[in-house]
Amino acid sequence: MIEPVTSPVADEPAVSGVSWPSILAGAAVSMAITLVLIAFGTGLGLSVVSPWSGASLSGTTFKIATGLYLIVIAMLSSSIGGYLAGRLRTKWTGVHTDEVYFRDTAHGFLAWAVATVVGVVLLATPVTSITASGVAGGAAATAGATSRATDFAIDQLLRPNSPTSDTSSGDARAELTRLLGTTFQTGDLSAADRSYVDKVIAARTGLSEQDADKRLTDTITAAKNAAETARKNTIQLAFWLTAALLIGAFSASLAATEGGGLRDGTWKNRR
């Protein structure tokens, strides 16, 4: 009986397909460069808008400039981190060229992923300060901003026409604070609540109820416009962050393939 002849199959190299030391090194460098660029951006004035007219960028230009700078940060830091992850990884022998290319790409992507996840924890404070100026950064910050906006609105509502008017009573202020604090978050005042607030404002400020109602309308409109602006800023910031993250992932993966190719001397062939 003749046994079938089988072709010899090359054994898979015992070296792991993932070089974690190179990935962690690339991620660490990426986070360090991100921190440096954030500090540099703060020095350029990308952390706050100046309150003085003409002293800084407009609000719209500020948001665009900050968003573009986020993309620049992502491209530079991710590219360098990914390049190092690919260049420092262990050289594989006996592995097909396409598989090596895939592993290099994966190393860059993993370096970006580690830097992003760890950076969220370690760099949360400086990143927030440069990218979320004027935007609430969580439930506590949102509640605090709402409370301050309500207090300011009450100050406007109860501002007397004459400096000698009595403004010492705190009962009406506390009641209106609770009432309008809910209104700013949920919707408009009911007819009964609005009539009551108009009477309180008129009694405290000396205005007629018609003028008091106009002041109430203007104050609520201003507060809602501010809340809507904050909401739009949050949405725009989310889009800029998403774009920066995606571009960073692509840059890290591409740079890692270049680093690995230069390490193996195959980069010219890949191009």
Buried (B, 14 or more C-beta within 10 A) or exposed (E): EEEEEEEEEEEEEEEEBEBEEBBBBBBBBBBBBBBEBBEEBBEEBBBEBEEEEEEBBEEEEBBBBBBBBBBBBBBBBBBBBBBBBBBBBBEBEEBEEEEBBBBBBBBBBBBBBBBBEBBEEEBEEBBBBBBBBBBBBEEEEBEEBBEEBBBBBBEBBBBEEEEEEEBEEEEBBEBBBEBBBBBBEEEEBEEEBBEBBBEBBBBBBEBEEEBBBEBBEEBBEBBBEBBEEBEEBBEBBEEBBEBBBEBBBBBBBBBBBBBBBBBBEBBEEBE
